Amino acid sequence: MLAFRLGRRFVEPLDEMYELLVRYRADNVFASSKFAARFPEFRVTSYREGVERILRVAETGL
């Protein structure tokens, strides 16, 4: 972390990366209850299904 704090003063991408490191130090928790109440017909994609789709598109282009 010290390297980022020092290097960010001279290298702009390091400054941006440092800001992200600080921001994501803790987990972001998304509470979806309000969204689900507003859009009850919205089907949530599981992580597994999402990754499978990404891999399928990467392999086939479809």
C-alpha positions in Angstrom: 0.0 0.0 0.0 2.9 2.3 0.7 4.1 1.9 -2.9 0.7 3.1 -4.2 0.6 6.1 -1.8 4.1 7.2 -3.0 3.7 6.3 -6.7 0.3 7.9 -7.1 1.8 11.4 -6.8 3.8 10.7 -10.0 1.8 8.2 -12.0 -1.9 9.1 -12.7 -3.1 5.5 -13.2 -1.7 4.6 -9.8 -3.7 7.4 -8.3 -6.9 6.0 -9.8 -6.0 2.5 -8.6 -5.3 3.7 -5.1 -8.8 5.3 -5.0 -10.3 2.0 -6.0 -8.3 0.0 -3.4 -9.6 2.3 -0.7 -13.1 2.2 -1.9 -13.3 -1.6 -2.2 -11.5 -2.4 1.0 -14.9 -3.5 2.4 -17.5 -5.7 0.7 -20.3 -3.9 -1.1 -23.6 -5.4 -0.1 -26.6 -5.0 -2.5 -30.0 -5.3 -0.9 -32.4 -6.2 -3.6 -35.7 -6.2 -1.7 -36.8 -2.8 -3.0 -35.9 -3.7 -6.6 -37.7 -7.0 -6.3 -40.8 -5.3 -4.9 -40.8 -2.8 -7.8 -40.0 -5.3 -10.5 -41.4 -8.7 -9.4 -41.3 -10.2 -12.9 -37.5 -9.5 -13.2 -35.6 -12.8 -13.3 -32.3 -12.8 -11.6 -29.4 -14.5 -13.3 -27.3 -16.7 -11.0 -23.5 -16.3 -11.0 -23.1 -19.7 -12.5 -25.5 -19.0 -15.4 -23.9 -15.6 -16.0 -20.4 -17.0 -16.2 -21.6 -19.9 -18.5 -23.2 -17.3 -20.8 -20.0 -15.2 -20.9 -17.9 -18.3 -21.7 -20.4 -19.4 -24.4 -20.3 -16.0 -26.1 -16.5 -15.9 -25.9 -16.3 -19.3 -27.6 -19.0 -18.9 -30.2 -19.4 -15.2 -30.6 -23.2 -15.6 -30.1 
